């Protein structure tokens, strides 16, 4: 198991990784950040609302199971939002350069970090 800083460092080993953070989506507060690419504090607050909305929509639809990840593809970037299964109300947020990143490898790395994170 790894702590927040080590987990964020691990995310940055990905080709195309620009920045990331670990966020408490109930409050929108960031527990740790690394890199950039976007204003990570602002992105954390906004993406907290995205996660809350998706959780509520799933409840309204009667869908069971958890969210594995939410992908947002922009013209030049890919954003991965992955709620953590072992730590309720937290998510990992990763910003990737679309021209350099491999989405499949990035999703696997975020899953691996999620599995090993220690809060």
Backbone atoms as SQL, in Angstrom:
CREATE TABLE atoms (id INTEGER PRIMARY KEY, chain TEXT, resi INTEGER, resn TEXT, atom TEXT, x REAL, y REAL, z REAL);
INSERT INTO atoms VALUES
  (1, 'A', 1, 'UNK', 'N', 0.840, -1.183, 0.000),
  (2, 'A', 1, 'UNK', 'CA', 0.000, 0.000, 0.000),
  (3, 'A', 1, 'UNK', 'C', 0.884, 1.245, 0.000),
  (4, 'A', 2, 'UNK', 'N', 0.394, 2.285, -0.652),
  (5, 'A', 2, 'UNK', 'CA', 1.175, 3.518, -0.748),
  (6, 'A', 2, 'UNK', 'C', 0.359, 4.706, -0.254),
  (7, 'A', 3, 'UNK', 'N', 1.070, 5.747, 0.135),
  (8, 'A', 3, 'UNK', 'CA', 0.375, 6.949, 0.595),
  (9, 'A', 3, 'UNK', 'C', 0.009, 7.836, -0.585),
  (10, 'A', 4, 'UNK', 'N', -0.617, 8.945, -0.304),
  (11, 'A', 4, 'UNK', 'CA', -1.122, 9.835, -1.352),
  (12, 'A', 4, 'UNK', 'C', -0.008, 10.353, -2.252),
  (13, 'A', 5, 'UNK', 'N', 1.077, 10.865, -1.671),
  (14, 'A', 5, 'UNK', 'CA', 2.154, 11.428, -2.490),
  (15, 'A', 5, 'UNK', 'C', 2.781, 10.369, -3.387),
  (16, 'A', 6, 'UNK', 'N', 3.034, 9.188, -2.853),
  (17, 'A', 6, 'UNK', 'CA', 3.624, 8.107, -3.652),
  (18, 'A', 6, 'UNK', 'C', 2.650, 7.664, -4.746),
  (19, 'A', 7, 'UNK', 'N', 1.366, 7.643, -4.434),
  (20, 'A', 7, 'UNK', 'CA', 0.355, 7.266, -5.428),
  (21, 'A', 7, 'UNK', 'C', 0.331, 8.261, -6.581),
  (22, 'A', 8, 'UNK', 'N', 0.397, 9.539, -6.265),
  (23, 'A', 8, 'UNK', 'CA', 0.406, 10.573, -7.301),
  (24, 'A', 8, 'UNK', 'C', 1.685, 10.500, -8.133),
  (25, 'A', 9, 'UNK', 'N', 2.814, 10.246, -7.487),
  (26, 'A', 9, 'UNK', 'CA', 4.077, 10.077, -8.220),
  (27, 'A', 9, 'UNK', 'C', 3.978, 8.916, -9.200),
  (28, 'A', 10, 'UNK', 'N', 3.331, 7.832, -8.778),
  (29, 'A', 10, 'UNK', 'CA', 3.149, 6.664, -9.641),
  (30, 'A', 10, 'UNK', 'C', 2.325, 7.010, -10.874),
  (31, 'A', 11, 'UNK', 'N', 1.292, 7.825, -10.718),
  (32, 'A', 11, 'UNK', 'CA', 0.477, 8.236, -11.860),
  (33, 'A', 11, 'UNK', 'C', 1.297, 9.015, -12.878),
  (34, 'A', 12, 'UNK', 'N', 2.231, 9.798, -12.401),
  (35, 'A', 12, 'UNK', 'CA', 3.015, 10.652, -13.292),
  (36, 'A', 12, 'UNK', 'C', 4.054, 9.880, -14.098),
  (37, 'A', 13, 'UNK', 'N', 4.225, 8.591, -13.838),
  (38, 'A', 13, 'UNK', 'CA', 5.150, 7.783, -14.636),
  (39, 'A', 13, 'UNK', 'C', 4.546, 7.414, -15.992),
  (40, 'A', 14, 'UNK', 'N', 3.263, 7.657, -16.166),
  (41, 'A', 14, 'UNK', 'CA', 2.595, 7.356, -17.435),
  (42, 'A', 14, 'UNK', 'C', 3.030, 8.320, -18.529),
  (43, 'A', 15, 'UNK', 'N', 3.208, 7.796, -19.745),
  (44, 'A', 15, 'UNK', 'CA', 3.450, 8.673, -20.882),
  (45, 'A', 15, 'UNK', 'C', 2.247, 9.601, -21.047),
  (46, 'A', 16, 'UNK', 'N', 2.515, 10.868, -21.188),
  (47, 'A', 16, 'UNK', 'CA', 1.449, 11.837, -21.394),
  (48, 'A', 16, 'UNK', 'C', 0.809, 12.377, -20.133),
  (49, 'A', 17, 'UNK', 'N', 1.204, 11.871, -18.959),
  (50, 'A', 17, 'UNK', 'CA', 0.614, 12.368, -17.714),
  (51, 'A', 17, 'UNK', 'C', 0.995, 13.834, -17.515),
  (52, 'A', 18, 'UNK', 'N', -0.007, 14.664, -17.279),
  (53, 'A', 18, 'UNK', 'CA', 0.219, 16.089, -17.082),
  (54, 'A', 18, 'UNK', 'C', 0.018, 16.496, -15.631),
  (55, 'A', 19, 'UNK', 'N', -0.972, 15.902, -14.983),
  (56, 'A', 19, 'UNK', 'CA', -1.264, 16.251, -13.604),
  (57, 'A', 19, 'UNK', 'C', -2.343, 15.359, -13.041),
  (58, 'A', 20, 'UNK', 'N', -2.456, 15.377, -11.746),
  (59, 'A', 20, 'UNK', 'CA', -3.484, 14.572, -11.108),
  (60, 'A', 20, 'UNK', 'C', -3.694, 14.981, -9.671),
  (61, 'A', 21, 'UNK', 'N', -4.752, 14.437, -9.102),
  (62, 'A', 21, 'UNK', 'CA', -5.033, 14.703, -7.690),
  (63, 'A', 21, 'UNK', 'C', -5.932, 13.613, -7.132),
  (64, 'A', 22, 'UNK', 'N', -6.000, 13.590, -5.828),
  (65, 'A', 22, 'UNK', 'CA', -6.917, 12.714, -5.104),
  (66, 'A', 22, 'UNK', 'C', -7.853, 13.632, -4.345),
  (67, 'A', 23, 'UNK', 'N', -9.166, 13.366, -4.501),
  (68, 'A', 23, 'UNK', 'CA', -10.185, 14.319, -4.073),
  (69, 'A', 23, 'UNK', 'C', -11.247, 13.641, -3.210),
  (70, 'A', 24, 'UNK', 'N', -11.695, 14.340, -2.176),
  (71, 'A', 24, 'UNK', 'CA', -12.885, 13.952, -1.415),
  (72, 'A', 24, 'UNK', 'C', -14.064, 14.596, -2.136),
  (73, 'A', 25, 'UNK', 'N', -14.865, 13.779, -2.843),
  (74, 'A', 25, 'UNK', 'CA', -15.905, 14.376, -3.683),
  (75, 'A', 25, 'UNK', 'C', -17.108, 14.875, -2.905),
  (76, 'A', 26, 'UNK', 'N', -17.264, 14.525, -1.658),
  (77, 'A', 26, 'UNK', 'CA', -18.373, 15.080, -0.870),
  (78, 'A', 26, 'UNK', 'C', -18.114, 16.549, -0.529),
  (79, 'A', 27, 'UNK', 'N', -16.854, 16.885, -0.314),
  (80, 'A', 27, 'UNK', 'CA', -16.523, 18.272, 0.029),
  (81, 'A', 27, 'UNK', 'C', -15.872, 19.021, -1.138),
  (82, 'A', 28, 'UNK', 'N', -15.340, 18.285, -2.117),
  (83, 'A', 28, 'UNK', 'CA', -14.604, 18.911, -3.211),
  (84, 'A', 28, 'UNK', 'C', -13.177, 19.255, -2.837),
  (85, 'A', 29, 'UNK', 'N', -12.749, 18.850, -1.646),
  (86, 'A', 29, 'UNK', 'CA', -11.407, 19.170, -1.158),
  (87, 'A', 29, 'UNK', 'C', -10.370, 18.210, -1.729),
  (88, 'A', 30, 'UNK', 'N', -9.220, 18.762, -2.072),
  (89, 'A', 30, 'UNK', 'CA', -8.115, 17.993, -2.619),
  (90, 'A', 30, 'UNK', 'C', -7.239, 17.482, -1.477),
  (91, 'A', 31, 'UNK', 'N', -6.905, 16.190, -1.520),
  (92, 'A', 31, 'UNK', 'CA', -6.015, 15.608, -0.513),
  (93, 'A', 31, 'UNK', 'C', -4.559, 15.671, -0.945),
  (94, 'A', 32, 'UNK', 'N', -4.329, 15.765, -2.252),
  (95, 'A', 32, 'UNK', 'CA', -2.976, 15.877, -2.781),
  (96, 'A', 32, 'UNK', 'C', -3.023, 16.139, -4.268),
  (97, 'A', 33, 'UNK', 'N', -2.024, 16.878, -4.777),
  (98, 'A', 33, 'UNK', 'CA', -1.956, 17.169, -6.211),
  (99, 'A', 33, 'UNK', 'C', -0.530, 16.973, -6.705),
  (100, 'A', 34, 'UNK', 'N', -0.441, 16.814, -8.031),
  (101, 'A', 34, 'UNK', 'CA', 0.867, 16.746, -8.679),
  (102, 'A', 34, 'UNK', 'C', 0.702, 17.236, -10.114),
  (103, 'A', 35, 'UNK', 'N', 1.712, 17.944, -10.600),
  (104, 'A', 35, 'UNK', 'CA', 1.691, 18.388, -11.986),
  (105, 'A', 35, 'UNK', 'C', 0.694, 19.498, -12.239),
  (106, 'A', 36, 'UNK', 'N', 0.205, 19.540, -13.495),
  (107, 'A', 36, 'UNK', 'CA', -0.704, 20.613, -13.879),
  (108, 'A', 36, 'UNK', 'C', -1.514, 20.230, -15.096),
  (109, 'A', 37, 'UNK', 'N', -1.501, 21.095, -16.082),
  (110, 'A', 37, 'UNK', 'CA', -2.311, 20.896, -17.271),
  (111, 'A', 37, 'UNK', 'C', -3.625, 21.644, -17.180),
  (112, 'A', 38, 'UNK', 'N', -4.167, 21.709, -15.987),
  (113, 'A', 38, 'UNK', 'CA', -5.370, 22.475, -15.665),
  (114, 'A', 38, 'UNK', 'C', -5.228, 22.944, -14.220),
  (115, 'A', 39, 'UNK', 'N', -6.106, 23.838, -13.800),
  (116, 'A', 39, 'UNK', 'CA', -6.166, 24.242, -12.394),
  (117, 'A', 39, 'UNK', 'C', -6.768, 23.067, -11.630),
  (118, 'A', 40, 'UNK', 'N', -5.932, 22.292, -10.960),
  (119, 'A', 40, 'UNK', 'CA', -6.383, 21.052, -10.325),
  (120, 'A', 40, 'UNK', 'C', -7.366, 21.292, -9.182),
  (121, 'A', 41, 'UNK', 'N', -7.216, 22.382, -8.458),
  (122, 'A', 41, 'UNK', 'CA', -8.159, 22.708, -7.379),
  (123, 'A', 41, 'UNK', 'C', -9.554, 22.972, -7.945),
  (124, 'A', 42, 'UNK', 'N', -9.613, 23.750, -8.996),
  (125, 'A', 42, 'UNK', 'CA', -10.884, 24.057, -9.642),
  (126, 'A', 42, 'UNK', 'C', -11.484, 22.811, -10.285),
  (127, 'A', 43, 'UNK', 'N', -10.642, 22.024, -10.943),
  (128, 'A', 43, 'UNK', 'CA', -11.106, 20.784, -11.567),
  (129, 'A', 43, 'UNK', 'C', -11.645, 19.810, -10.519),
  (130, 'A', 44, 'UNK', 'N', -10.999, 19.739, -9.371),
  (131, 'A', 44, 'UNK', 'CA', -11.453, 18.844, -8.297),
  (132, 'A', 44, 'UNK', 'C', -12.856, 19.225, -7.835),
  (133, 'A', 45, 'UNK', 'N', -13.081, 20.511, -7.645),
  (134, 'A', 45, 'UNK', 'CA', -14.403, 20.975, -7.210),
  (135, 'A', 45, 'UNK', 'C', -15.462, 20.669, -8.268),
  (136, 'A', 46, 'UNK', 'N', -15.162, 20.967, -9.517),
  (137, 'A', 46, 'UNK', 'CA', -16.120, 20.712, -10.590),
  (138, 'A', 46, 'UNK', 'C', -16.381, 19.236, -10.810),
  (139, 'A', 47, 'UNK', 'N', -15.319, 18.434, -10.790),
  (140, 'A', 47, 'UNK', 'CA', -15.490, 17.003, -10.995),
  (141, 'A', 47, 'UNK', 'C', -16.161, 16.318, -9.812),
  (142, 'A', 48, 'UNK', 'N', -16.091, 16.927, -8.646),
  (143, 'A', 48, 'UNK', 'CA', -16.855, 16.408, -7.503),
  (144, 'A', 48, 'UNK', 'C', -18.342, 16.453, -7.822),
  (145, 'A', 49, 'UNK', 'N', -18.754, 17.525, -8.475),
  (146, 'A', 49, 'UNK', 'CA', -20.162, 17.637, -8.866),
  (147, 'A', 49, 'UNK', 'C', -20.530, 16.598, -9.927),
  (148, 'A', 50, 'UNK', 'N', -19.590, 16.304, -10.828),
  (149, 'A', 50, 'UNK', 'CA', -19.816, 15.277, -11.850),
  (150, 'A', 50, 'UNK', 'C', -20.034, 13.925, -11.185),
  (151, 'A', 51, 'UNK', 'N', -19.175, 13.573, -10.242),
  (152, 'A', 51, 'UNK', 'CA', -19.287, 12.281, -9.561),
  (153, 'A', 51, 'UNK', 'C', -20.584, 12.207, -8.766),
  (154, 'A', 52, 'UNK', 'N', -20.899, 13.250, -8.025),
  (155, 'A', 52, 'UNK', 'CA', -22.150, 13.269, -7.258),
  (156, 'A', 52, 'UNK', 'C', -23.357, 13.090, -8.167),
  (157, 'A', 53, 'UNK', 'N', -23.365, 13.789, -9.306),
  (158, 'A', 53, 'UNK', 'CA', -24.492, 13.693, -10.240),
  (159, 'A', 53, 'UNK', 'C', -24.615, 12.280, -10.796),
  (160, 'A', 54, 'UNK', 'N', -23.495, 11.651, -11.131),
  (161, 'A', 54, 'UNK', 'CA', -23.544, 10.300, -11.681),
  (162, 'A', 54, 'UNK', 'C', -24.007, 9.296, -10.633),
  (163, 'A', 55, 'UNK', 'N', -23.549, 9.433, -9.411),
  (164, 'A', 55, 'UNK', 'CA', -23.993, 8.552, -8.325),
  (165, 'A', 55, 'UNK', 'C', -25.495, 8.698, -8.119),
  (166, 'A', 56, 'UNK', 'N', -25.995, 9.930, -8.100),
  (167, 'A', 56, 'UNK', 'CA', -27.425, 10.168, -7.917),
  (168, 'A', 56, 'UNK', 'C', -28.239, 9.620, -9.085),
  (169, 'A', 57, 'UNK', 'N', -27.742, 9.806, -10.295),
  (170, 'A', 57, 'UNK', 'CA', -28.435, 9.289, -11.474),
  (171, 'A', 57, 'UNK', 'C', -28.516, 7.771, -11.435),
  (172, 'A', 58, 'UNK', 'N', -27.430, 7.135, -11.040),
  (173, 'A', 58, 'UNK', 'CA', -27.438, 5.663, -10.928),
  (174, 'A', 58, 'UNK', 'C', -28.469, 5.202, -9.906),
  (175, 'A', 59, 'UNK', 'N', -28.540, 5.900, -8.776),
  (176, 'A', 59, 'UNK', 'CA', -29.542, 5.566, -7.756),
  (177, 'A', 59, 'UNK', 'C', -30.948, 5.744, -8.306),
  (178, 'A', 60, 'UNK', 'N', -31.189, 6.851, -9.000),
  (179, 'A', 60, 'UNK', 'CA', -32.511, 7.122, -9.567),
  (180, 'A', 60, 'UNK', 'C', -32.917, 6.066, -10.586),
  (181, 'A', 61, 'UNK', 'N', -31.955, 5.554, -11.324),
  (182, 'A', 61, 'UNK', 'CA', -32.230, 4.532, -12.332),
  (183, 'A', 61, 'UNK', 'C', -32.266, 3.119, -11.757),
  (184, 'A', 62, 'UNK', 'N', -31.909, 3.005, -10.484),
  (185, 'A', 62, 'UNK', 'CA', -31.890, 1.694, -9.855),
  (186, 'A', 62, 'UNK', 'C', -30.742, 0.817, -10.333),
  (187, 'A', 63, 'UNK', 'N', -29.661, 1.438, -10.784),
  (188, 'A', 63, 'UNK', 'CA', -28.504, 0.690, -11.255),
  (189, 'A', 63, 'UNK', 'C', -27.633, 0.280, -10.079),
  (190, 'A', 64, 'UNK', 'N', -27.239, -0.970, -10.060),
  (191, 'A', 64, 'UNK', 'CA', -26.384, -1.455, -8.981),
  (192, 'A', 64, 'UNK', 'C', -24.927, -1.423, -9.429),
  (193, 'A', 65, 'UNK', 'N', -24.040, -1.603, -8.487),
  (194, 'A', 65, 'UNK', 'CA', -22.617, -1.587, -8.784),
  (195, 'A', 65, 'UNK', 'C', -22.052, -0.191, -8.648),
  (196, 'A', 66, 'UNK', 'N', -20.747, -0.113, -8.735),
  (197, 'A', 66, 'UNK', 'CA', -20.087, 1.170, -8.584),
  (198, 'A', 66, 'UNK', 'C', -19.572, 1.685, -9.915),
  (199, 'A', 67, 'UNK', 'N', -19.161, 2.919, -9.903),
  (200, 'A', 67, 'UNK', 'CA', -18.562, 3.541, -11.089),
  (201, 'A', 67, 'UNK', 'C', -17.112, 3.092, -11.156),
  (202, 'A', 68, 'UNK', 'N', -16.709, 2.520, -12.281),
  (203, 'A', 68, 'UNK', 'CA', -15.299, 2.174, -12.454),
  (204, 'A', 68, 'UNK', 'C', -14.497, 3.413, -12.786),
  (205, 'A', 69, 'UNK', 'N', -14.897, 4.109, -13.820),
  (206, 'A', 69, 'UNK', 'CA', -14.254, 5.379, -14.129),
  (207, 'A', 69, 'UNK', 'C', -15.152, 6.207, -15.033),
  (208, 'A', 70, 'UNK', 'N', -14.841, 7.476, -15.078),
  (209, 'A', 70, 'UNK', 'CA', -15.531, 8.424, -15.949),
  (210, 'A', 70, 'UNK', 'C', -14.444, 9.020, -16.840),
  (211, 'A', 71, 'UNK', 'N', -14.639, 8.918, -18.147),
  (212, 'A', 71, 'UNK', 'CA', -13.663, 9.443, -19.099),
  (213, 'A', 71, 'UNK', 'C', -14.215, 10.690, -19.769),
  (214, 'A', 72, 'UNK', 'N', -13.399, 11.711, -19.819),
  (215, 'A', 72, 'UNK', 'CA', -13.764, 12.936, -20.511),
  (216, 'A', 72, 'UNK', 'C', -12.668, 13.189, -21.535),
  (217, 'A', 73, 'UNK', 'N', -13.042, 13.165, -22.801),
  (218, 'A', 73, 'UNK', 'CA', -12.054, 13.404, -23.850),
  (219, 'A', 73, 'UNK', 'C', -12.260, 14.796, -24.434),
  (220, 'A', 74, 'UNK', 'N', -11.193, 15.550, -24.423),
  (221, 'A', 74, 'UNK', 'CA', -11.177, 16.886, -24.978),
  (222, 'A', 74, 'UNK', 'C', -10.339, 16.863, -26.252),
  (223, 'A', 75, 'UNK', 'N', -10.246, 17.975, -26.915),
  (224, 'A', 75, 'UNK', 'CA', -9.488, 18.026, -28.158),
  (225, 'A', 75, 'UNK', 'C', -8.034, 17.602, -27.953),
  (226, 'A', 76, 'UNK', 'N', -7.407, 18.067, -26.876),
  (227, 'A', 76, 'UNK', 'CA', -5.984, 17.799, -26.641),
  (228, 'A', 76, 'UNK', 'C', -5.701, 16.979, -25.391),
  (229, 'A', 77, 'UNK', 'N', -6.720, 16.690, -24.604),
  (230, 'A', 77, 'UNK', 'CA', -6.501, 16.011, -23.319),
  (231, 'A', 77, 'UNK', 'C', -7.527, 14.912, -23.096),
  (232, 'A', 78, 'UNK', 'N', -7.138, 13.984, -22.227),
  (233, 'A', 78, 'UNK', 'CA', -8.046, 12.972, -21.698),
  (234, 'A', 78, 'UNK', 'C', -8.054, 13.146, -20.189),
  (235, 'A', 79, 'UNK', 'N', -9.230, 13.150, -19.594),
  (236, 'A', 79, 'UNK', 'CA', -9.370, 13.254, -18.142),
  (237, 'A', 79, 'UNK', 'C', -10.007, 11.961, -17.645),
  (238, 'A', 80, 'UNK', 'N', -9.367, 11.341, -16.659),
  (239, 'A', 80, 'UNK', 'CA', -9.891, 10.120, -16.046),
  (240, 'A', 80, 'UNK', 'C', -10.283, 10.446, -14.608),
  (241, 'A', 81, 'UNK', 'N', -11.514, 10.101, -14.273),
  (242, 'A', 81, 'UNK', 'CA', -12.012, 10.250, -12.906),
  (243, 'A', 81, 'UNK', 'C', -12.337, 8.842, -12.424),
  (244, 'A', 82, 'UNK', 'N', -11.683, 8.388, -11.361),
  (245, 'A', 82, 'UNK', 'CA', -11.916, 7.038, -10.859),
  (246, 'A', 82, 'UNK', 'C', -12.229, 7.080, -9.367),
  (247, 'A', 83, 'UNK', 'N', -13.513, 6.868, -9.009),
  (248, 'A', 83, 'UNK', 'CA', -13.855, 6.751, -7.593),
  (249, 'A', 83, 'UNK', 'C', -13.131, 5.541, -6.987),
  (250, 'A', 84, 'UNK', 'N', -12.694, 5.668, -5.762),
  (251, 'A', 84, 'UNK', 'CA', -11.970, 4.576, -5.113),
  (252, 'A', 84, 'UNK', 'C', -12.949, 3.656, -4.397),
  (253, 'A', 85, 'UNK', 'N', -12.792, 2.373, -4.625),
  (254, 'A', 85, 'UNK', 'CA', -13.681, 1.383, -4.013),
  (255, 'A', 85, 'UNK', 'C', -13.383, 1.212, -2.529),
  (256, 'A', 86, 'UNK', 'N', -12.116, 1.322, -2.153),
  (257, 'A', 86, 'UNK', 'CA', -11.716, 1.056, -0.770),
  (258, 'A', 86, 'UNK', 'C', -11.813, 2.268, 0.149),
  (259, 'A', 87, 'UNK', 'N', -11.985, 3.429, -0.427),
  (260, 'A', 87, 'UNK', 'CA', -12.049, 4.658, 0.367),
  (261, 'A', 87, 'UNK', 'C', -13.262, 5.461, -0.097),
  (262, 'A', 88, 'UNK', 'N', -14.362, 5.269, 0.581),
  (263, 'A', 88, 'UNK', 'CA', -15.624, 5.900, 0.199),
  (264, 'A', 88, 'UNK', 'C', -15.472, 7.412, 0.097),
  (265, 'A', 89, 'UNK', 'N', -16.091, 7.982, -0.915),
  (266, 'A', 89, 'UNK', 'CA', -16.146, 9.424, -1.154),
  (267, 'A', 89, 'UNK', 'C', -14.862, 10.025, -1.721),
  (268, 'A', 90, 'UNK', 'N', -13.912, 9.206, -2.146),
  (269, 'A', 90, 'UNK', 'CA', -12.698, 9.716, -2.768),
  (270, 'A', 90, 'UNK', 'C', -12.659, 9.331, -4.238),
  (271, 'A', 91, 'UNK', 'N', -11.997, 10.170, -5.043),
  (272, 'A', 91, 'UNK', 'CA', -11.711, 9.766, -6.414),
  (273, 'A', 91, 'UNK', 'C', -10.312, 10.230, -6.810),
  (274, 'A', 92, 'UNK', 'N', -9.773, 9.507, -7.790),
  (275, 'A', 92, 'UNK', 'CA', -8.499, 9.855, -8.398),
  (276, 'A', 92, 'UNK', 'C', -8.819, 10.584, -9.694),
  (277, 'A', 93, 'UNK', 'N', -8.120, 11.666, -9.932),
  (278, 'A', 93, 'UNK', 'CA', -8.326, 12.460, -11.144),
  (279, 'A', 93, 'UNK', 'C', -6.987, 12.580, -11.858),
  (280, 'A', 94, 'UNK', 'N', -6.960, 12.223, -13.128),
  (281, 'A', 94, 'UNK', 'CA', -5.730, 12.252, -13.900),
  (282, 'A', 94, 'UNK', 'C', -5.965, 12.976, -15.225),
  (283, 'A', 95, 'UNK', 'N', -5.056, 13.899, -15.562),
  (284, 'A', 95, 'UNK', 'CA', -5.100, 14.640, -16.819),
  (285, 'A', 95, 'UNK', 'C', -3.957, 14.133, -17.699),
  (286, 'A', 96, 'UNK', 'N', -4.308, 13.754, -18.927),
  (287, 'A', 96, 'UNK', 'CA', -3.330, 13.207, -19.867),
  (288, 'A', 96, 'UNK', 'C', -3.278, 14.029, -21.145),
  (289, 'A', 97, 'UNK', 'N', -2.091, 14.134, -21.729),
  (290, 'A', 97, 'UNK', 'CA', -1.925, 14.719, -23.051),
  (291, 'A', 97, 'UNK', 'C', -2.397, 13.662, -24.049),
  (292, 'A', 98, 'UNK', 'N', -3.411, 13.990, -24.808),
  (293, 'A', 98, 'UNK', 'CA', -4.044, 13.034, -25.717),
  (294, 'A', 98, 'UNK', 'C', -3.092, 12.515, -26.790),
  (295, 'A', 99, 'UNK', 'N', -2.121, 13.328, -27.194),
  (296, 'A', 99, 'UNK', 'CA', -1.208, 12.912, -28.266),
  (297, 'A', 99, 'UNK', 'C', -0.129, 11.953, -27.780),
  (298, 'A', 100, 'UNK', 'N', 0.098, 11.894, -26.464),
  (299, 'A', 100, 'UNK', 'CA', 1.180, 11.067, -25.921),
  (300, 'A', 100, 'UNK', 'C', 0.686, 9.881, -25.106),
  (301, 'A', 101, 'UNK', 'N', -0.548, 9.919, -24.665),
  (302, 'A', 101, 'UNK', 'CA', -1.050, 8.915, -23.719),
  (303, 'A', 101, 'UNK', 'C', -1.638, 7.697, -24.421),
  (304, 'A', 102, 'UNK', 'N', -1.566, 6.580, -23.732),
  (305, 'A', 102, 'UNK', 'CA', -2.242, 5.355, -24.140),
  (306, 'A', 102, 'UNK', 'C', -3.369, 5.148, -23.133),
  (307, 'A', 103, 'UNK', 'N', -4.613, 5.284, -23.584),
  (308, 'A', 103, 'UNK', 'CA', -5.755, 5.242, -22.674),
  (309, 'A', 103, 'UNK', 'C', -5.853, 3.920, -21.922),
  (310, 'A', 104, 'UNK', 'N', -5.633, 2.810, -22.599),
  (311, 'A', 104, 'UNK', 'CA', -5.727, 1.503, -21.942),
  (312, 'A', 104, 'UNK', 'C', -4.699, 1.383, -20.817),
  (313, 'A', 105, 'UNK', 'N', -3.468, 1.787, -21.080),
  (314, 'A', 105, 'UNK', 'CA', -2.435, 1.728, -20.041),
  (315, 'A', 105, 'UNK', 'C', -2.745, 2.684, -18.900),
  (316, 'A', 106, 'UNK', 'N', -3.264, 3.856, -19.232),
  (317, 'A', 106, 'UNK', 'CA', -3.598, 4.839, -18.198),
  (318, 'A', 106, 'UNK', 'C', -4.701, 4.312, -17.287),
  (319, 'A', 107, 'UNK', 'N', -5.727, 3.706, -17.861),
  (320, 'A', 107, 'UNK', 'CA', -6.820, 3.157, -17.042),
  (321, 'A', 107, 'UNK', 'C', -6.300, 2.050, -16.129),
  (322, 'A', 108, 'UNK', 'N', -5.407, 1.208, -16.655),
  (323, 'A', 108, 'UNK', 'CA', -4.828, 0.133, -15.830),
  (324, 'A', 108, 'UNK', 'C', -3.983, 0.711, -14.695),
  (325, 'A', 109, 'UNK', 'N', -3.209, 1.753, -14.981),
  (326, 'A', 109, 'UNK', 'CA', -2.360, 2.370, -13.963),
  (327, 'A', 109, 'UNK', 'C', -3.210, 3.012, -12.869),
  (328, 'A', 110, 'UNK', 'N', -4.265, 3.724, -13.260),
  (329, 'A', 110, 'UNK', 'CA', -5.139, 4.358, -12.268),
  (330, 'A', 110, 'UNK', 'C', -5.789, 3.291, -11.389),
  (331, 'A', 111, 'UNK', 'N', -6.204, 2.178, -11.981),
  (332, 'A', 111, 'UNK', 'CA', -6.786, 1.063, -11.215),
  (333, 'A', 111, 'UNK', 'C', -5.755, 0.505, -10.238),
  (334, 'A', 112, 'UNK', 'N', -4.520, 0.333, -10.700),
  (335, 'A', 112, 'UNK', 'CA', -3.453, -0.179, -9.848),
  (336, 'A', 112, 'UNK', 'C', -3.182, 0.758, -8.667),
  (337, 'A', 113, 'UNK', 'N', -3.142, 2.050, -8.948),
  (338, 'A', 113, 'UNK', 'CA', -2.929, 3.037, -7.882),
  (339, 'A', 113, 'UNK', 'C', -4.101, 3.003, -6.905),
  (340, 'A', 114, 'UNK', 'N', -5.306, 2.918, -7.430),
  (341, 'A', 114, 'UNK', 'CA', -6.480, 2.846, -6.569),
  (342, 'A', 114, 'UNK', 'C', -6.384, 1.650, -5.608),
  (343, 'A', 115, 'UNK', 'N', -5.972, 0.510, -6.130),
  (344, 'A', 115, 'UNK', 'CA', -5.878, -0.707, -5.314),
  (345, 'A', 115, 'UNK', 'C', -4.843, -0.605, -4.214),
  (346, 'A', 116, 'UNK', 'N', -3.799, 0.200, -4.430),
  (347, 'A', 116, 'UNK', 'CA', -2.704, 0.247, -3.461),
  (348, 'A', 116, 'UNK', 'C', -2.713, 1.472, -2.560),
  (349, 'A', 117, 'UNK', 'N', -3.604, 2.400, -2.817),
  (350, 'A', 117, 'UNK', 'CA', -3.583, 3.666, -2.066),
  (351, 'A', 117, 'UNK', 'C', -3.938, 3.454, -0.600),
  (352, 'A', 118, 'UNK', 'N', -3.241, 4.179, 0.250),
  (353, 'A', 118, 'UNK', 'CA', -3.461, 4.114, 1.693),
  (354, 'A', 118, 'UNK', 'C', -3.744, 5.517, 2.208),
  (355, 'A', 119, 'UNK', 'N', -4.880, 5.684, 2.829),
  (356, 'A', 119, 'UNK', 'CA', -5.253, 7.001, 3.379),
  (357, 'A', 119, 'UNK', 'C', -5.213, 6.934, 4.894);
